[in-house]
Amino acid sequence: MNDETSINNAAPVHAPLTRWDRNFKRNVAVGMILTGLLLIYLSRAVIATLIMAAILAYLIHPMVNRLMHLRLPRGLVTGLVYLFVVLLLIFVPIILIPVLIEQISTIQIPWNDLYVGFLKWFEDFPLTHPSLRLLGFEFDLGPWYQRINNGFSQFQIDQIFSPETVINYISQALRSASTVVGVATGVASNVVVGIFTSLLGFLLTLLYSFYMVKDAPRMRAWVEGLFPATYQPEMQELMQRLGRIWQSFFRGQLVLCLTIGTVTTLALAIIGMPGAILLGLLAGILEIIPNLGPIIAMVPALLVALLQGSITIEMSNTSFALLTVGVYVLIQQAENNILVPRIIGQSVNLHPLVVLVGVIVGATQAGILGAFLAAPVLATLRVVAGYMYAKLLDLPPFPAPDAPGAGTPPGWRQRLTSAWQGLQQRLARAAVPAQSNADAPAAETEDTA
């Protein structure tokens, strides 16, 4: 009995540790990669939602970190911040929609006059340009004009509204009347489904981003724990660099959108552009598309300038359009040379050609979201590729940074500071001889005495 009790109370005997051989490890790694790709493929419907949630989490994460000094639970702080964000998303459209409706009403383009002018131009063009001279040869355009007129003549009013045509229209309407209720029901159901889907996607985006922000420290520790202990310092440095890229891009992009929208609105209002607030808001929103966004935002402003003109400055529409182009170009140059280096910094420093190609590729593959994320994705690939290249060549992956300002020309503040210090030194040197001359007579008086 005692022997059985001692055997039962004895410490469990562990089996010897068995190590996987190289081939088995390779097979397991390949299986894990294939399983991960399969999971990504199965969850492809929510990838866009997860990306939007990650963007929102990057924007909200700094606010939560700053409010952690209140010594409240992180979940409670995150919930309060998200409550503020939801209220902001509700009240901002309520305030902006009446303003935008008023701005749209100020844009009064004379469409009727444009249509009449186009018809007159179309009638006079064959008379002023009856032929085309090219490389010494003259081509008669009369048959081409006649073919166009014959095409327009098929759509005459009296033919469209002839009794036979009207009867055909009525018969077709009667035949399709039986399906009107079904079509209306289908349209209504599609609208309801679309609204419900959009609302559900919005709520899921908020929910995903809420958990991303609330559990950010745990997620970061989990990712770092996936690597061996000897690799963790380098992985931490790599993740910090990648984090700076994405954080500086998202926060800087938000600041740029607000700045460009405000500056564009004020500049257009000063020159008398109709619908300045609407066009400024459009410029701020399109700022999320690098390089192409400002050009696209300038097109509607240019059309309004050409067709309606200024409401405060007395000038022709053509001159006002040139002034509008100058304003947009000036804002774009100030953004590229002053705002972008100071707001976004050098973390996403890429050549404009590389960014432009990335925007085109991202737009063709993932639409507006791909165009928006082209710059940070390319900057991330640059950092990861540089790290891998250094490790392959046994080079230090993160070399020590140069001394501040080394190898770079001094800025205007440094030049101004050095000039002021030089002026102070010259004034001090000039004051020394004057003081010594003033003290010399007093010294002679003392010697005489």
C-alpha positions, 0 to 999 in steps of 0.5 A, a space after each residue: 500500500 505504501 509502495 503504491 502511494 509513493 508511486 502515485 505521489 512521485 513527480 511525473 516523468 517527462 518524455 525526452 524532448 524530440 526535435 524536428 528535423 530540417 525537412 519536417 520544419 520546412 514542411 510545417 512552415 510551408 503548411 503554415 504559410 499556405 494556411 495563412 494565405 487561405 485564411 486571407 483569401 477567405 476573409 478578403 471581404 473584410 480586408 478593406 474594413 480592417 484597413 479602414 479600421 487600422 487607419 482610424 486606430 492610428 489616428 485615435 491611438 495618440 489621443 488615448 495615450 495622452 489621456 492615460 495620465 488620468 489613471 483610468 482603465 484603458 478600455 474606459 478611456 478608449 470608449 470615451 474617445 470613440 464616443 467623442 468621435 461618433 458625436 463628431 461624425 454625427 454633428 459635423 454633417 448636420 452643420 456642413 450640409 446646409 452650408 454646402 447647399 448654400 454654396 451650390 446655389 451660388 454656382 450659377 452656370 448659364 447652361 442654356 447660353 452654353 447650349 445655344 452658343 454650342 449650336 451656333 458654333 456647330 453651324 458656323 464651323 463648316 463655313 469657317 473651316 470648309 477644308 483641312 490642309 495637312 502636309 501640303 494636301 487639302 482635304 474637303 470636309 464637306 462630306 464629313 459635315 454632311 454625314 454629321 448633319 444626316 445623323 442629327 436629322 434622324 433625331 428631329 422633334 417631329 419624327 420623335 413625337 409622330 403619332 406612330 412613335 407615340 403609339 409605340 411608346 404607349 404600347 411598350 408602356 402598357 406591356 411593361 406596366 405589369 412589372 412596375 410594382 415588382 421593379 419598385 419593390 426590388 429597387 426599394 429592397 436594394 436601397 434598404 439592403 444597401 443602407 443596412 450594409 453601409 451602416 453595418 460596415 461603419 459599425 464594424 469599422 468602429 468596433 475593429 478599430 476600438 479593439 485595435 486601440 484598446 489592446 494595442 500594447 498586447 498586440 505589440 507584445 504578441 508580435 514581438 514575442 513571435 521572434 526569438 529573443 536574439 532577434 527581438 531588439 532588431 525587430 523592435 527597432 524595425 517596428 518602431 521605424 515602420 510605426 513612425 512611417 505610418 503614424 507620421 503619414 496618417 497624422 500628417 495627411 489629416 493635418 494637410 487635408 485640414 490646412 489645404 482645405 482651409 487655405 484654399 477656401 480663404 484664397 478662393 473667397 478672397 478672389 471672389 470664386 463662387 462656391 469657395 467653401 465647397 471647392 475648398 472642401 473638395 481640395 481638402 478631401 482630394 488631398 489624400 491622393 498624392 500628386 493627382 489630388 490637387 490637379 483633380 481639385 483644380 478642374 472644377 474650380 477652373 470650369 467655374 472660373 471660365 463659365 461664371 467668373 469672379 463675383 468681386 473682381 472685375 475681370 474677364 472669365 479667361 483672366 480669372 481662370 488664369 488667376 485661379 490656376 495661379 492660386 492653386 499652383 502657389 498653394 501646391 508649391 507651398 505645400 510641397 516645399 514648406 508644409 510636407 517636409 515640416 508636417 510629414 517629415 522625412 519618414 515617407 521621403 520618396 521621389 515624386 515619380 515613384 509616388 506617382 507610379 505607386 498611386 496609379 498602380 494602387 488606384 488600378 488594383 484597389 481604387 481610392 484606398 490603394 491610391 491613398 496608401 501607395 506612399 506609406 506602402 512604398 516607404 514600408 517596402 523601402 525600409 523592409 528591403 533595406 533591412 533584408 539587404 543589410 542582413 544578407 550582406 552581414 551589414 549593420 541593418 540600422 547604422 548610427 545616424 549622423 550628427 544633427 545637421 551634418 552634410 546638410 546646408 544650414 536653414 534660414 534660422 541657422 543662418 539668421 542665428 549665426 549672423 546675429 551672433 557674429 553681429 554681437 561679437 563685432 559690437 563687443 570687440 568694438 566696445 572694448 577699445 572704447 572702454 580702454 580709451 576711456 579708462 586711460 585718462 583716469 589711470 594717468 591722473 592717478 599716476 600724476 597724483 
